[in-house]
Amino acid sequence: MAYIFPAILTSATVDDRGTVYTIEIPDIPGCITEGESISEAISMAREALAGCILAMKQAKEDIPAPTNYRDVVTSPDAEIVTLIDVDLNDYIRRKETKSIIKTVSLPQWLAIMAEEAGISYSQALQNALKRELDIDGQP
């Protein structure tokens, strides 16, 4: 599922690092990150947004609707409102690689044939689920 949220981009000069760009997603409490360039900050914001949304989903919390970017209030400083998009399914495929055990039932004749052919149940089930979900490639 894709999400798009408005974000506030702020730059600040830090003595030992030069200019640092901070991005905050106001609709997601605590979702804030930074980078040493605008490009890096936006990339980090995508990762932070995906991580925050995933954590909220795992905690069974509601994901808030994004505020219209025109309604985002900024301070008088040189802040910029931008949009940050994230494909949560892509993020999960890249980051969440932990395997889980699932028990499945299948006809005995099919299990015998699969064993005789040396087919891995886990790999076959993964391949079938990817086809059913129309997911290309490996994580």
C-alpha positions in Angstrom: 0.0 0.0 0.0 1.3 3.5 -0.9 1.2 6.4 1.5 1.8 10.1 0.8 2.2 12.5 3.7 3.2 16.2 3.9 6.5 16.9 5.5 8.3 19.9 6.8 11.8 20.4 5.6 14.0 22.6 7.6 17.7 23.4 7.2 20.1 24.4 10.0 23.8 25.1 10.2 25.5 22.9 12.6 29.1 23.9 13.5 30.8 20.6 13.0 28.6 19.2 10.2 27.7 22.2 8.0 24.1 22.4 6.8 21.8 19.6 8.1 18.3 19.1 6.7 15.6 17.9 9.1 12.3 16.4 7.9 9.3 16.0 10.1 6.0 14.3 9.2 3.6 16.2 11.4 0.7 13.7 11.0 2.8 10.9 12.5 4.0 11.7 16.0 7.7 11.3 16.4 8.4 10.7 12.7 11.4 12.9 12.2 14.8 12.4 10.6 17.6 14.3 9.0 20.2 14.2 6.3 23.3 16.1 5.2 21.7 16.9 1.8 18.1 17.4 0.7 18.2 14.2 -1.2 19.6 12.3 1.7 17.0 13.8 4.0 14.1 12.8 1.7 15.5 9.3 1.4 15.7 9.1 5.2 12.2 10.5 5.5 10.8 7.7 3.3 12.5 5.1 5.5 11.3 6.8 8.7 7.7 7.1 7.4 7.6 3.4 6.4 9.1 2.3 9.7 6.6 4.5 11.7 3.6 3.3 9.7 4.7 -0.4 10.0 5.1 0.0 13.8 1.7 1.6 14.0 0.1 -1.3 12.0 1.9 -3.9 14.2 0.5 -2.1 17.3 -2.9 -2.2 15.6 -3.1 1.6 15.7 -5.0 3.6 13.2 -3.0 5.3 10.5 -4.1 9.0 10.4 -5.3 10.5 7.2 -2.7 12.8 5.7 -3.3 16.6 6.2 -3.6 18.5 2.9 -0.2 19.9 2.3 -1.7 23.4 1.9 -3.0 23.2 5.4 0.4 22.4 7.0 1.5 25.2 9.3 5.2 26.2 9.3 7.2 28.6 11.4 8.4 31.9 9.9 11.9 30.3 9.3 12.8 29.1 5.8 10.8 25.9 6.1 9.5 24.1 3.1 6.4 21.8 2.9 7.0 18.8 0.6 5.3 15.4 0.1 6.9 12.2 1.1 5.7 9.0 -0.5 6.4 5.4 0.6 5.3 2.0 -0.8 4.9 0.0 2.4 4.8 -3.3 0.6 8.1 -2.6 -1.0 9.6 -1.5 2.3 8.4 -4.7 4.0 9.9 -6.9 1.2 13.2 -5.1 1.6 13.4 -4.9 5.4 11.3 -7.6 7.0 13.1 -10.8 6.0 12.3 -12.8 9.1 10.7 -16.1 8.3 7.7 -17.5 10.1 6.3 -21.0 10.4 2.9 -21.7 8.9 1.2 -25.1 9.0 -0.6 -26.1 5.8 -2.8 -29.0 4.8 -2.6 -30.7 1.4 -3.7 -34.0 0.0 -1.5 -36.9 0.8 -1.0 -37.9 -2.8 0.3 -34.3 -3.5 2.7 -34.4 -0.6 4.1 -37.8 -1.8 4.6 -36.5 -5.3 6.3 -33.3 -4.0 8.6 -35.3 -1.8 9.5 -37.7 -4.6 10.3 -34.7 -6.9 12.4 -33.1 -4.2 10.3 -30.0 -4.0 10.7 -27.7 -1.1 7.3 -27.0 0.5 8.5 -23.6 1.8 9.9 -22.4 -1.6 6.8 -23.7 -3.5 4.4 -21.9 -1.1 6.5 -18.7 -1.3 6.4 -18.9 -5.2 2.7 -19.6 -5.2 1.9 -16.7 -2.8 4.0 -14.3 -4.9 2.1 -15.3 -8.0 -1.2 -14.9 -6.3 -0.2 -11.5 -4.9 1.3 -10.4 -8.2 4.7 -9.7 -6.6 7.7 -9.7 -8.9 11.2 -10.8 -7.9 12.8 -11.6 -4.6 13.0 -9.4 -1.5 
